Amino acid sequence: MGEPQIKVGVGAVVFKGRDVLLIKRGKPPFMGRWSIPGGGLRHGERLEDAARREVMEETGVSIAICGLIGAFEALPMGVDPDFSLHVVMIDYWAEWEAGVPLAGDDAAEAAFIALDDALARVSWDETRAAIARAAKLRNIAAQSPESAGKR
């Protein structure tokens, strides 16, 4: 049978103005819970391409990747008693480019939600931390000298 495999996932905290794009999961694991859009990395796929693909598949929204938030882990039995995978998730922060959120793929709902409400809706602390870190990185980027020259 061999050693259990470690999966790689990608996700994106997508901003549109002061709102964050969330999905409500329509399939296990974590069915019915709110999260950021994301999913599994495919063999031969670049991380950023996977993040863009997953957001498009789950919400119909196209995005511009702005930066890396970080790497997060979901350990077997550490997140949910029904969750038996070890997943390393690479999350990015991004800006909305086009599209109206419509639930697709394994999402039951998709919507832009005010940042404070988004932080309250997500059920996993790691997702909450990713959203908060993305908001901080976005604020830092907005205040950088490079962005000041583009205004």
N, CA, C and O atoms as a GROMACS GRO file, in nm:
protein
  604
    1MET      N    1   0.082  -0.119   0.000
    1MET     CA    2   0.000   0.000   0.000
    1MET      C    3   0.086   0.125   0.000
    1MET      O    4   0.051   0.223  -0.066
    2GLY      N    5   0.196   0.125   0.070
    2GLY     CA    6   0.289   0.236   0.065
    2GLY      C    7   0.257   0.347   0.163
    2GLY      O    8   0.154   0.346   0.232
    3GLU      N    9   0.346   0.441   0.166
    3GLU     CA   10   0.336   0.559   0.252
    3GLU      C   11   0.221   0.648   0.206
    3GLU      O   12   0.205   0.670   0.085
    4PRO      N   13   0.140   0.701   0.298
    4PRO     CA   14   0.036   0.797   0.258
    4PRO      C   15   0.100   0.918   0.190
    4PRO      O   16   0.207   0.964   0.229
    5GLN      N   17   0.033   0.969   0.089
    5GLN     CA   18   0.084   1.081   0.011
    5GLN      C   19   0.048   1.215   0.075
    5GLN      O   20  -0.053   1.229   0.143
    6ILE      N   21   0.134   1.312   0.051
    6ILE     CA   22   0.107   1.450   0.091
    6ILE      C   23   0.056   1.522  -0.033
    6ILE      O   24   0.119   1.515  -0.139
    7LYS      N   25  -0.055   1.590  -0.020
    7LYS     CA   26  -0.116   1.664  -0.131
    7LYS      C   27  -0.071   1.810  -0.124
    7LYS      O   28  -0.039   1.863  -0.017
    8VAL      N   29  -0.070   1.875  -0.241
    8VAL     CA   30  -0.040   2.018  -0.248
    8VAL      C   31  -0.164   2.089  -0.298
    8VAL      O   32  -0.220   2.052  -0.401
    9GLY      N   33  -0.205   2.190  -0.225
    9GLY     CA   34  -0.319   2.270  -0.265
    9GLY      C   35  -0.277   2.415  -0.283
    9GLY      O   36  -0.173   2.458  -0.232
   10VAL      N   37  -0.358   2.489  -0.355
   10VAL     CA   38  -0.335   2.632  -0.375
   10VAL      C   39  -0.466   2.705  -0.346
   10VAL      O   40  -0.574   2.650  -0.365
   11GLY      N   41  -0.454   2.827  -0.301
   11GLY     CA   42  -0.572   2.908  -0.276
   11GLY      C   43  -0.540   3.054  -0.298
   11GLY      O   44  -0.424   3.093  -0.310
   12ALA      N   45  -0.645   3.135  -0.302
   12ALA     CA   46  -0.626   3.279  -0.321
   12ALA      C   47  -0.724   3.358  -0.237
   12ALA      O   48  -0.844   3.328  -0.233
   13VAL      N   49  -0.672   3.459  -0.171
   13VAL     CA   50  -0.754   3.560  -0.104
   13VAL      C   51  -0.769   3.671  -0.208
   13VAL      O   52  -0.674   3.744  -0.237
   14VAL      N   53  -0.889   3.682  -0.263
   14VAL     CA   54  -0.915   3.774  -0.373
   14VAL      C   55  -0.992   3.895  -0.321
   14VAL      O   56  -1.096   3.883  -0.257
   15PHE      N   57  -0.937   4.013  -0.349
   15PHE     CA   58  -0.999   4.139  -0.306
   15PHE      C   59  -1.068   4.208  -0.424
   15PHE      O   60  -1.020   4.206  -0.537
   16LYS      N   61  -1.180   4.269  -0.392
   16LYS     CA   62  -1.248   4.362  -0.484
   16LYS      C   63  -1.290   4.477  -0.397
   16LYS      O   64  -1.388   4.469  -0.323
   17GLY      N   65  -1.216   4.586  -0.407
   17GLY     CA   66  -1.239   4.697  -0.316
   17GLY      C   67  -1.209   4.652  -0.174
   17GLY      O   68  -1.099   4.604  -0.146
   18ARG      N   69  -1.307   4.665  -0.084
   18ARG     CA   70  -1.289   4.626   0.056
   18ARG      C   71  -1.344   4.486   0.085
   18ARG      O   72  -1.347   4.442   0.200
   19ASP      N   73  -1.388   4.418  -0.020
   19ASP     CA   74  -1.450   4.286  -0.004
   19ASP      C   75  -1.354   4.173  -0.041
   19ASP      O   76  -1.259   4.192  -0.116
   20VAL      N   77  -1.383   4.055   0.014
   20VAL     CA   78  -1.303   3.934  -0.008
   20VAL      C   79  -1.393   3.828  -0.069
   20VAL      O   80  -1.508   3.813  -0.029
   21LEU      N   81  -1.341   3.755  -0.167
   21LEU     CA   82  -1.414   3.648  -0.233
   21LEU      C   83  -1.411   3.521  -0.148
   21LEU      O   84  -1.304   3.470  -0.116
   22LEU      N   85  -1.530   3.472  -0.110
   22LEU     CA   86  -1.538   3.347  -0.036
   22LEU      C   87  -1.628   3.249  -0.110
   22LEU      O   88  -1.714   3.288  -0.189
   23ILE      N   89  -1.605   3.121  -0.082
   23ILE     CA   90  -1.692   3.016  -0.132
   23ILE      C   91  -1.746   2.937  -0.014
   23ILE      O   92  -1.682   2.926   0.090
   24LYS      N   93  -1.864   2.884  -0.032
   24LYS     CA   94  -1.920   2.790   0.064
   24LYS      C   95  -1.904   2.653   0.001
   24LYS      O   96  -1.958   2.627  -0.107
   25ARG      N   97  -1.831   2.565   0.068
   25ARG     CA   98  -1.800   2.435   0.012
   25ARG      C   99  -1.925   2.351  -0.007
   25ARG      O  100  -2.009   2.341   0.083
   26GLY      N  101  -1.937   2.290  -0.125
   26GLY     CA  102  -2.054   2.210  -0.158
   26GLY      C  103  -2.030   2.061  -0.148
   26GLY      O  104  -2.123   1.982  -0.163
   27LYS      N  105  -1.904   2.021  -0.123
   27LYS     CA  106  -1.869   1.879  -0.114
   27LYS      C  107  -1.773   1.858   0.002
   27LYS      O  108  -1.705   1.952   0.043
   28PRO      N  109  -1.766   1.736   0.054
   28PRO     CA  110  -1.665   1.706   0.157
   28PRO      C  111  -1.525   1.718   0.099
   28PRO      O  112  -1.510   1.702  -0.022
   29PRO      N  113  -1.425   1.744   0.174
   29PRO     CA  114  -1.433   1.773   0.317
   29PRO      C  115  -1.483   1.916   0.340
   29PRO      O  116  -1.477   2.000   0.251
   30PHE      N  117  -1.530   1.941   0.458
   30PHE     CA  118  -1.572   2.074   0.504
   30PHE      C  119  -1.696   2.127   0.432
   30PHE      O  120  -1.712   2.248   0.418
   31MET      N  121  -1.783   2.037   0.386
   31MET     CA  122  -1.904   2.077   0.318
   31MET      C  123  -1.985   2.174   0.407
   31MET      O  124  -2.003   2.151   0.527
   32GLY      N  125  -2.034   2.281   0.344
   32GLY     CA  126  -2.114   2.380   0.414
   32GLY      C  127  -2.035   2.488   0.484
   32GLY      O  128  -2.093   2.581   0.540
   33ARG      N  129  -1.904   2.478   0.483
   33ARG     CA  130  -1.820   2.578   0.549
   33ARG      C  131  -1.767   2.679   0.447
   33ARG      O  132  -1.742   2.646   0.332
   34TRP      N  133  -1.751   2.803   0.495
   34TRP     CA  134  -1.698   2.910   0.410
   34TRP      C  135  -1.546   2.905   0.410
   34TRP      O  136  -1.484   2.875   0.512
   35SER      N  137  -1.487   2.935   0.295
   35SER     CA  138  -1.342   2.935   0.281
   35SER      C  139  -1.304   3.023   0.164
   35SER      O  140  -1.390   3.081   0.097
   36ILE      N  141  -1.175   3.034   0.140
   36ILE     CA  142  -1.126   3.101   0.020
   36ILE      C  143  -1.128   2.998  -0.094
   36ILE      O  144  -1.120   2.878  -0.068
   37PRO      N  145  -1.139   3.043  -0.219
   37PRO     CA  146  -1.136   2.947  -0.328
   37PRO      C  147  -0.997   2.885  -0.341
   37PRO      O  148  -0.895   2.950  -0.320
   38GLY      N  149  -0.996   2.758  -0.376
   38GLY     CA  150  -0.870   2.689  -0.394
   38GLY      C  151  -0.893   2.541  -0.415
   38GLY      O  152  -1.005   2.492  -0.408
   39GLY      N  153  -0.785   2.471  -0.441
   39GLY     CA  154  -0.795   2.327  -0.464
   39GLY      C  155  -0.659   2.268  -0.494
   39GLY      O  156  -0.556   2.328  -0.464
   40GLY      N  157  -0.660   2.150  -0.552
   40GLY     CA  158  -0.539   2.074  -0.573
   40GLY      C  159  -0.455   2.119  -0.691
   40GLY      O  160  -0.505   2.160  -0.796
   41LEU      N  161  -0.325   2.110  -0.670
   41LEU     CA  162  -0.227   2.137  -0.775
   41LEU      C  163  -0.221   2.016  -0.867
   41LEU      O  164  -0.216   1.902  -0.820
   42ARG      N  165  -0.221   2.038  -0.997
   42ARG     CA  166  -0.209   1.930  -1.095
   42ARG      C  167  -0.063   1.910  -1.132
   42ARG      O  168   0.016   2.004  -1.129
   43HIS      N  169  -0.028   1.787  -1.167
   43HIS     CA  170   0.108   1.756  -1.208
   43HIS      C  171   0.149   1.844  -1.325
   43HIS      O  172   0.077   1.853  -1.425
   44GLY      N  173   0.265   1.910  -1.314
   44GLY     CA  174   0.316   1.995  -1.421
   44GLY      C  175   0.259   2.136  -1.423
   44GLY      O  176   0.296   2.215  -1.510
   45GLU      N  177   0.171   2.168  -1.331
   45GLU     CA  178   0.107   2.300  -1.328
   45GLU      C  179   0.184   2.393  -1.235
   45GLU      O  180   0.224   2.354  -1.125
   46ARG      N  181   0.203   2.516  -1.278
   46ARG     CA  182   0.266   2.616  -1.191
   46ARG      C  183   0.168   2.659  -1.082
   46ARG      O  184   0.047   2.663  -1.103
   47LEU      N  185   0.222   2.690  -0.964
   47LEU     CA  186   0.138   2.726  -0.850
   47LEU      C  187   0.043   2.842  -0.880
   47LEU      O  188  -0.076   2.832  -0.851
   48GLU      N  189   0.095   2.950  -0.938
   48GLU     CA  190   0.010   3.066  -0.965
   48GLU      C  191  -0.097   3.034  -1.070
   48GLU      O  192  -0.210   3.082  -1.060
   49ASP      N  193  -0.061   2.952  -1.169
   49ASP     CA  194  -0.160   2.910  -1.269
   49ASP      C  195  -0.270   2.828  -1.204
   49ASP      O  196  -0.387   2.842  -1.238
   50ALA      N  197  -0.231   2.742  -1.110
   50ALA     CA  198  -0.329   2.660  -1.038
   50ALA      C  199  -0.423   2.748  -0.956
   50ALA      O  200  -0.544   2.723  -0.952
   51ALA      N  201  -0.369   2.850  -0.891
   51ALA     CA  202  -0.453   2.940  -0.811
   51ALA      C  203  -0.554   3.012  -0.901
   51ALA      O  204  -0.672   3.022  -0.867
   52ARG      N  205  -0.508   3.062  -1.015
   52ARG     CA  206  -0.600   3.130  -1.108
   52ARG      C  207  -0.707   3.033  -1.159
   52ARG      O  208  -0.825   3.068  -1.166
   53ARG      N  209  -0.666   2.911  -1.194
   53ARG     CA  210  -0.759   2.810  -1.244
   53ARG      C  211  -0.865   2.776  -1.138
   53ARG      O  212  -0.984   2.771  -1.168
   54GLU      N  213  -0.820   2.751  -1.016
   54GLU     CA  214  -0.913   2.713  -0.910
   54GLU      C  215  -1.014   2.824  -0.882
   54GLU      O  216  -1.133   2.795  -0.864
   55VAL      N  217  -0.970   2.949  -0.878
   55VAL     CA  218  -1.063   3.060  -0.856
   55VAL      C  219  -1.164   3.065  -0.969
   55VAL      O  220  -1.283   3.083  -0.945
   56MET      N  221  -1.118   3.050  -1.093
   56MET     CA  222  -1.209   3.053  -1.208
   56MET      C  223  -1.307   2.937  -1.203
   56MET      O  224  -1.427   2.957  -1.227
   57GLU      N  225  -1.260   2.816  -1.174
   57GLU     CA  226  -1.347   2.700  -1.170
   57GLU      C  227  -1.454   2.711  -1.061
   57GLU      O  228  -1.569   2.673  -1.082
   58GLU      N  229  -1.416   2.762  -0.945
   58GLU     CA  230  -1.508   2.766  -0.831
   58GLU      C  231  -1.598   2.887  -0.829
   58GLU      O  232  -1.705   2.884  -0.768
   59THR      N  233  -1.556   2.997  -0.896
   59THR     CA  234  -1.634   3.122  -0.884
   59THR      C  235  -1.663   3.192  -1.016
   59THR      O  236  -1.749   3.280  -1.020
   60GLY      N  237  -1.593   3.158  -1.125
   60GLY     CA  238  -1.610   3.229  -1.251
   60GLY      C  239  -1.542   3.364  -1.254
   60GLY      O  240  -1.567   3.444  -1.345
   61VAL      N  241  -1.457   3.392  -1.156
   61VAL     CA  242  -1.388   3.521  -1.145
   61VAL      C  243  -1.244   3.508  -1.194
   61VAL      O  244  -1.175   3.412  -1.160
   62SER      N  245  -1.200   3.604  -1.275
   62SER     CA  246  -1.059   3.606  -1.315
   62SER      C  247  -0.985   3.703  -1.224
   62SER      O  248  -1.039   3.805  -1.181
   63ILE      N  249  -0.858   3.668  -1.194
   63ILE     CA  250  -0.781   3.743  -1.095
   63ILE      C  251  -0.641   3.775  -1.145
   63ILE      O  252  -0.591   3.714  -1.240
   64ALA      N  253  -0.581   3.872  -1.079
   64ALA     CA  254  -0.439   3.905  -1.097
   64ALA      C  255  -0.370   3.870  -0.966
   64ALA      O  256  -0.403   3.925  -0.861
   65ILE      N  257  -0.275   3.779  -0.973
   65ILE     CA  258  -0.199   3.741  -0.853
   65ILE      C  259  -0.106   3.857  -0.818
   65ILE      O  260  -0.034   3.908  -0.903
   66CYS      N  261  -0.110   3.897  -0.690
   66CYS     CA  262  -0.028   4.010  -0.645
   66CYS      C  263   0.089   3.969  -0.558
   66CYS      O  264   0.189   4.040  -0.552
   67GLY      N  265   0.078   3.856  -0.489
   67GLY     CA  266   0.186   3.813  -0.403
   67GLY      C  267   0.153   3.688  -0.326
   67GLY      O  268   0.039   3.642  -0.321
   68LEU      N  269   0.257   3.633  -0.266
   68LEU     CA  270   0.246   3.512  -0.186
   68LEU      C  271   0.208   3.548  -0.043
   68LEU      O  272   0.269   3.636   0.017
   69ILE      N  273   0.109   3.479   0.012
   69ILE     CA  274   0.074   3.496   0.154
   69ILE      C  275   0.163   3.405   0.237
   69ILE      O  276   0.226   3.448   0.333
   70GLY      N  277   0.167   3.277   0.198
   70GLY     CA  278   0.247   3.181   0.273
   70GLY      C  279   0.202   3.039   0.250
   70GLY      O  280   0.115   3.012   0.168
   71ALA      N  281   0.262   2.949   0.326
   71ALA     CA  282   0.228   2.807   0.320
   71ALA      C  283   0.159   2.769   0.451
   71ALA      O  284   0.200   2.811   0.559
   72PHE      N  285   0.055   2.689   0.438
   72PHE     CA  286  -0.024   2.644   0.552
   72PHE      C  287  -0.039   2.493   0.542
   72PHE      O  288  -0.027   2.436   0.434
   73GLU      N  289  -0.065   2.428   0.655
   73GLU     CA  290  -0.081   2.284   0.655
   73GLU      C  291  -0.213   2.243   0.717
   73GLU      O  292  -0.258   2.302   0.816
   74ALA      N  293  -0.273   2.141   0.658
   74ALA     CA  294  -0.385   2.070   0.720
   74ALA      C  295  -0.332   1.930   0.746
   74ALA      O  296  -0.299   1.856   0.653
   75LEU      N  297  -0.326   1.893   0.873
   75LEU     CA  298  -0.272   1.762   0.911
   75LEU      C  299  -0.385   1.663   0.934
   75LEU      O  300  -0.495   1.703   0.972
   76PRO      N  301  -0.359   1.535   0.913
   76PRO     CA  302  -0.463   1.436   0.938
   76PRO      C  303  -0.516   1.449   1.080
   76PRO      O  304  -0.440   1.455   1.176
   77MET      N  305  -0.646   1.452   1.091
   77MET     CA  306  -0.717   1.461   1.219
   77MET      C  307  -0.691   1.592   1.292
   77MET      O  308  -0.746   1.612   1.401
   78GLY      N  309  -0.611   1.681   1.237
   78GLY     CA  310  -0.583   1.806   1.305
   78GLY      C  311  -0.687   1.913   1.279
   78GLY      O  312  -0.701   2.006   1.358
   79VAL      N  313  -0.760   1.902   1.169
   79VAL     CA  314  -0.854   2.006   1.128
   79VAL      C  315  -0.998   1.961   1.154
   79VAL      O  316  -1.080   2.038   1.204
   80ASP      N  317  -1.026   1.838   1.120
   80ASP     CA  318  -1.162   1.786   1.128
   80ASP      C  319  -1.150   1.635   1.146
   80ASP      O  320  -1.066   1.573   1.080
   81PRO      N  321  -1.230   1.573   1.231
   81PRO     CA  322  -1.217   1.429   1.253
   81PRO      C  323  -1.239   1.346   1.126
   81PRO      O  324  -1.191   1.233   1.117
   82ASP      N  325  -1.311   1.401   1.028
   82ASP     CA  326  -1.335   1.328   0.903
   82ASP      C  327  -1.229   1.355   0.798
   82ASP      O  328  -1.236   1.303   0.687
   83PHE      N  329  -1.131   1.436   0.831
   83PHE     CA  330  -1.026   1.474   0.735
   83PHE      C  331  -0.903   1.390   0.762
   83PHE      O  332  -0.844   1.399   0.870
   84SER      N  333  -0.862   1.309   0.664
   84SER     CA  334  -0.750   1.218   0.688
   84SER      C  335  -0.630   1.247   0.598
   84SER      O  336  -0.536   1.167   0.593
   85LEU      N  337  -0.631   1.358   0.528
   85LEU     CA  338  -0.520   1.392   0.438
   85LEU      C  339  -0.420   1.484   0.505
   85LEU      O  340  -0.452   1.555   0.601
   86HIS      N  341  -0.299   1.482   0.454
   86HIS     CA  342  -0.199   1.582   0.490
   86HIS      C  343  -0.185   1.670   0.366
   86HIS      O  344  -0.140   1.624   0.261
   87VAL      N  345  -0.224   1.797   0.379
   87VAL     CA  346  -0.223   1.889   0.266
   87VAL      C  347  -0.138   2.010   0.300
   87VAL      O  348  -0.156   2.071   0.406
   88VAL      N  349  -0.047   2.044   0.211
   88VAL     CA  350   0.030   2.168   0.220
   88VAL      C  351  -0.035   2.264   0.123
   88VAL      O  352  -0.044   2.237   0.003
   89MET      N  353  -0.081   2.379   0.176
   89MET     CA  354  -0.150   2.476   0.092
   89MET      C  355  -0.064   2.601   0.074
   89MET      O  356  -0.011   2.657   0.170
   90ILE      N  357  -0.052   2.641  -0.050
   90ILE     CA  358   0.020   2.762  -0.086
   90ILE      C  359  -0.086   2.867  -0.122
   90ILE      O  360  -0.160   2.850  -0.218
   91ASP      N  361  -0.091   2.974  -0.044
   91ASP     CA  362  -0.194   3.075  -0.066
   91ASP      C  363  -0.134   3.206  -0.116
   91ASP      O  364  -0.028   3.250  -0.072
   92TYR      N  365  -0.207   3.268  -0.209
   92TYR     CA  366  -0.170   3.396  -0.268
   92TYR      C  367  -0.276   3.499  -0.235
   92TYR      O  368  -0.388   3.466  -0.199
   93TRP      N  369  -0.238   3.626  -0.249
   93TRP     CA  370  -0.338   3.731  -0.246
   93TRP      C  371  -0.347   3.786  -0.387
   93TRP      O  372  -0.249   3.793  -0.460
   94ALA      N  373  -0.469   3.826  -0.423
   94ALA     CA  374  -0.496   3.864  -0.561
   94ALA      C  375  -0.602   3.972  -0.565
   94ALA      O  376  -0.673   3.996  -0.467
   95GLU      N  377  -0.610   4.037  -0.679
   95GLU     CA  378  -0.712   4.138  -0.705
   95GLU      C  379  -0.807   4.087  -0.812
   95GLU      O  380  -0.766   4.022  -0.908
   96TRP      N  381  -0.934   4.117  -0.794
   96TRP     CA  382  -1.037   4.085  -0.892
   96TRP      C  383  -1.005   4.156  -1.022
   96TRP      O  384  -0.968   4.274  -1.022
   97GLU      N  385  -1.020   4.085  -1.134
   97GLU     CA  386  -1.005   4.147  -1.266
   97GLU      C  387  -1.138   4.155  -1.338
   97GLU      O  388  -1.172   4.259  -1.394
   98ALA      N  389  -1.215   4.045  -1.337
   98ALA     CA  390  -1.342   4.041  -1.409
   98ALA      C  391  -1.427   3.925  -1.359
   98ALA      O  392  -1.377   3.830  -1.300
   99GLY      N  393  -1.555   3.938  -1.386
   99GLY     CA  394  -1.647   3.829  -1.354
   99GLY      C  395  -1.731   3.855  -1.231
   99GLY      O  396  -1.691   3.926  -1.138
  100VAL      N  397  -1.849   3.795  -1.233
  100VAL     CA  398  -1.941   3.801  -1.120
  100VAL      C  399  -1.937   3.664  -1.054
  100VAL      O  400  -1.951   3.563  -1.123
  101PRO      N  401  -1.918   3.657  -0.922
  101PRO     CA  402  -1.907   3.526  -0.856
  101PRO      C  403  -2.032   3.440  -0.875
  101PRO      O  404  -2.143   3.480  -0.841
  102LEU      N  405  -2.010   3.322  -0.930
  102LEU     CA  406  -2.113   3.220  -0.944
  102LEU      C  407  -2.053   3.089  -0.898
  102LEU      O  408  -1.943   3.053  -0.940
  103ALA      N  409  -2.123   3.018  -0.811
  103ALA     CA  410  -2.071   2.892  -0.759
  103ALA      C  411  -2.051   2.792  -0.872
  103ALA      O  412  -2.139   2.774  -0.957
  104GLY      N  413  -1.936   2.728  -0.874
  104GLY     CA  414  -1.904   2.627  -0.972
  104GLY      C  415  -1.817   2.521  -0.910
  104GLY      O  416  -1.779   2.532  -0.793
  105ASP      N  417  -1.786   2.417  -0.985
  105ASP     CA  418  -1.700   2.307  -0.940
  105ASP      C  419  -1.753   2.253  -0.807
  105ASP      O  420  -1.866   2.204  -0.804
  106ASP      N  421  -1.676   2.259  -0.698
  106ASP     CA  422  -1.726   2.204  -0.571
  106ASP      C  423  -1.776   2.311  -0.475
  106ASP      O  424  -1.787   2.285  -0.355
  107ALA      N  425  -1.805   2.432  -0.524
  107ALA     CA  426  -1.858   2.539  -0.440
  107ALA      C  427  -2.011   2.541  -0.448
  107ALA      O  428  -2.067   2.528  -0.557
  108ALA      N  429  -2.077   2.558  -0.334
  108ALA     CA  430  -2.223   2.570  -0.329
  108ALA      C  431  -2.265   2.716  -0.342
  108ALA      O  432  -2.374   2.746  -0.392
  109GLU      N  433  -2.179   2.808  -0.297
  109GLU     CA  434  -2.204   2.952  -0.307
  109GLU      C  435  -2.071   3.021  -0.329
  109GLU      O  436  -1.965   2.969  -0.292
  110ALA      N  437  -2.076   3.139  -0.390
  110ALA     CA  438  -1.957   3.222  -0.408
  110ALA      C  439  -2.002   3.367  -0.402
  110ALA      O  440  -2.100   3.405  -0.466
  111ALA      N  441  -1.929   3.449  -0.325
  111ALA     CA  442  -1.968   3.589  -0.310
  111ALA      C  443  -1.852   3.672  -0.259
  111ALA      O  444  -1.764   3.622  -0.190
  112PHE      N  445  -1.855   3.801  -0.295
  112PHE     CA  446  -1.765   3.897  -0.233
  112PHE      C  447  -1.831   3.942  -0.103
  112PHE      O  448  -1.948   3.981  -0.102
  113ILE      N  449  -1.755   3.937   0.006
  113ILE     CA  450  -1.807   3.964   0.140
  113ILE      C  451  -1.715   4.065   0.207
  113ILE      O  452  -1.593   4.057   0.193
  114ALA      N  453  -1.773   4.158   0.280
  114ALA     CA  454  -1.693   4.257   0.354
  114ALA      C  455  -1.588   4.187   0.439
  114ALA      O  456  -1.615   4.081   0.497
  115LEU      N  457  -1.469   4.244   0.447
  115LEU     CA  458  -1.355   4.181   0.513
  115LEU      C  459  -1.387   4.132   0.654
  115LEU      O  460  -1.358   4.017   0.686
  116ASP      N  461  -1.445   4.216   0.738
  116ASP     CA  462  -1.475   4.175   0.876
  116ASP      C  463  -1.572   4.058   0.879
  116ASP      O  464  -1.557   3.966   0.960
  117ASP      N  465  -1.673   4.061   0.792
  117ASP     CA  466  -1.770   3.951   0.785
  117ASP      C  467  -1.703   3.824   0.733
  117ASP      O  468  -1.731   3.714   0.780
  118ALA      N  469  -1.614   3.840   0.636
  118ALA     CA  470  -1.541   3.724   0.582
  118ALA      C  471  -1.458   3.658   0.691
  118ALA      O  472  -1.457   3.535   0.702
  119LEU      N  473  -1.390   3.738   0.770
  119LEU     CA  474  -1.310   3.683   0.880
  119LEU      C  475  -1.397   3.607   0.980
  119LEU      O  476  -1.354   3.506   1.036
  120ALA      N  477  -1.518   3.655   1.002
  120ALA     CA  478  -1.609   3.589   1.096
  120ALA      C  479  -1.670   3.462   1.037
  120ALA      O  480  -1.699   3.368   1.111
  121ARG      N  481  -1.690   3.459   0.905
  121ARG     CA  482  -1.757   3.344   0.842
  121ARG      C  483  -1.669   3.220   0.830
  121ARG      O  484  -1.718   3.108   0.844
  122VAL      N  485  -1.540   3.238   0.804
  122VAL     CA  486  -1.456   3.120   0.783
  122VAL      C  487  -1.441   3.045   0.914
  122VAL      O  488  -1.432   3.105   1.021
  123SER      N  489  -1.437   2.913   0.904
  123SER     CA  490  -1.438   2.832   1.027
  123SER      C  491  -1.300   2.785   1.070
  123SER      O  492  -1.283   2.739   1.183
  124TRP      N  493  -1.202   2.794   0.983
  124TRP     CA  494  -1.070   2.742   1.016
  124TRP      C  495  -0.975   2.858   1.047
  124TRP      O  496  -0.966   2.953   0.970
  125ASP      N  497  -0.905   2.850   1.159
  125ASP     CA  498  -0.813   2.956   1.201
  125ASP      C  499  -0.705   2.986   1.098
  125ASP      O  500  -0.666   3.101   1.080
  126GLU      N  501  -0.656   2.881   1.028
  126GLU     CA  502  -0.551   2.902   0.927
  126GLU      C  503  -0.604   2.987   0.810
  126GLU      O  504  -0.532   3.070   0.756
  127THR      N  505  -0.729   2.966   0.773
  127THR     CA  506  -0.789   3.046   0.665
  127THR      C  507  -0.806   3.189   0.712
  127THR      O  508  -0.779   3.283   0.637
  128ARG      N  509  -0.851   3.206   0.836
  128ARG     CA  510  -0.865   3.340   0.893
  128ARG      C  511  -0.729   3.411   0.894
  128ARG      O  512  -0.720   3.529   0.862
  129ALA      N  513  -0.625   3.338   0.932
  129ALA     CA  514  -0.490   3.396   0.935
  129ALA      C  515  -0.444   3.434   0.794
  129ALA      O  516  -0.380   3.537   0.776
  130ALA      N  517  -0.477   3.352   0.695
  130ALA     CA  518  -0.439   3.382   0.556
  130ALA      C  519  -0.508   3.510   0.508
  130ALA      O  520  -0.446   3.594   0.443
  131ILE      N  521  -0.636   3.524   0.539
  131ILE     CA  522  -0.710   3.644   0.498
  131ILE      C  523  -0.652   3.768   0.566
  131ILE      O  524  -0.630   3.870   0.501
  132ALA      N  525  -0.626   3.759   0.696
  132ALA     CA  526  -0.570   3.873   0.770
  132ALA      C  527  -0.432   3.910   0.716
  132ALA      O  528  -0.401   4.028   0.700
  133ARG      N  529  -0.350   3.810   0.689
  133ARG     CA  530  -0.216   3.836   0.635
  133ARG      C  531  -0.224   3.898   0.496
  133ARG      O  532  -0.147   3.988   0.463
  134ALA      N  533  -0.318   3.849   0.414
  134ALA     CA  534  -0.336   3.905   0.280
  134ALA      C  535  -0.377   4.052   0.287
  134ALA      O  536  -0.327   4.135   0.211
  135ALA      N  537  -0.467   4.085   0.380
  135ALA     CA  538  -0.511   4.224   0.395
  135ALA      C  539  -0.393   4.313   0.436
  135ALA      O  540  -0.379   4.425   0.387
  136LYS      N  541  -0.309   4.262   0.524
  136LYS     CA  542  -0.191   4.337   0.568
  136LYS      C  543  -0.094   4.357   0.452
  136LYS      O  544  -0.043   4.467   0.432
  137LEU      N  545  -0.067   4.252   0.376
  137LEU     CA  546   0.024   4.261   0.261
  137LEU      C  547  -0.031   4.357   0.156
  137LEU      O  548   0.044   4.433   0.095
  138ARG      N  549  -0.160   4.354   0.137
  138ARG     CA  550  -0.224   4.445   0.040
  138ARG      C  551  -0.207   4.589   0.085
  138ARG      O  552  -0.178   4.676   0.002
  139ASN      N  553  -0.225   4.616   0.214
  139ASN     CA  554  -0.206   4.752   0.266
  139ASN      C  555  -0.062   4.798   0.252
  139ASN      O  556  -0.037   4.913   0.216
  140ILE      N  557   0.032   4.709   0.279
  140ILE     CA  558   0.174   4.742   0.264
  140ILE      C  559   0.205   4.774   0.119
  140ILE      O  560   0.275   4.871   0.089
  141ALA      N  561   0.152   4.692   0.026
  141ALA     CA  562   0.177   4.715  -0.116
  141ALA      C  563   0.118   4.848  -0.162
  141ALA      O  564   0.178   4.916  -0.245
  142ALA      N  565   0.003   4.884  -0.109
  142ALA     CA  566  -0.062   5.010  -0.147
  142ALA      C  567   0.018   5.130  -0.099
  142ALA      O  568   0.009   5.238  -0.159
  143GLN      N  569   0.096   5.113   0.009
  143GLN     CA  570   0.173   5.223   0.064
  143GLN      C  571   0.318   5.228   0.015
  143GLN      O  572   0.395   5.316   0.054
  144SER      N  573   0.354   5.134  -0.072
  144SER     CA  574   0.493   5.127  -0.118
  144SER      C  575   0.524   5.242  -0.215
  144SER      O  576   0.434   5.292  -0.282
  145PRO      N  577   0.651   5.282  -0.223
  145PRO     CA  578   0.689   5.390  -0.315
  145PRO      C  579   0.657   5.356  -0.461
  145PRO      O  580   0.623   5.444  -0.540
  146GLU      N  581   0.667   5.226  -0.497
  146GLU     CA  582   0.637   5.186  -0.636
  146GLU      C  583   0.492   5.216  -0.671
  146GLU      O  584   0.462   5.266  -0.779
  147SER      N  585   0.400   5.185  -0.575
  147SER     CA  586   0.257   5.207  -0.604
  147SER      C  587   0.224   5.356  -0.602
  147SER      O  588   0.132   5.398  -0.672
  148ALA      N  589   0.296   5.435  -0.525
  148ALA     CA  590   0.270   5.579  -0.518
  148ALA      C  591   0.296   5.644  -0.653
  148ALA      O  592   0.226   5.738  -0.691
  149GLY      N  593   0.396   5.597  -0.725
  149GLY     CA  594   0.426   5.653  -0.857
  149GLY      C  595   0.326   5.616  -0.962
  149GLY      O  596   0.322   5.678  -1.069
  150LYS      N  597   0.243   5.513  -0.936
  150LYS     CA  598   0.143   5.468  -1.034
  150LYS      C  599   0.010   5.538  -1.016
  150LYS      O  600  -0.081   5.519  -1.097
  151ARG      N  601  -0.004   5.617  -0.912
  151ARG     CA  602  -0.135   5.682  -0.886
  151ARG      C  603  -0.157   5.799  -0.975
  151ARG      O  604  -0.261   5.864  -0.966
   0.00000   0.00000   0.00000
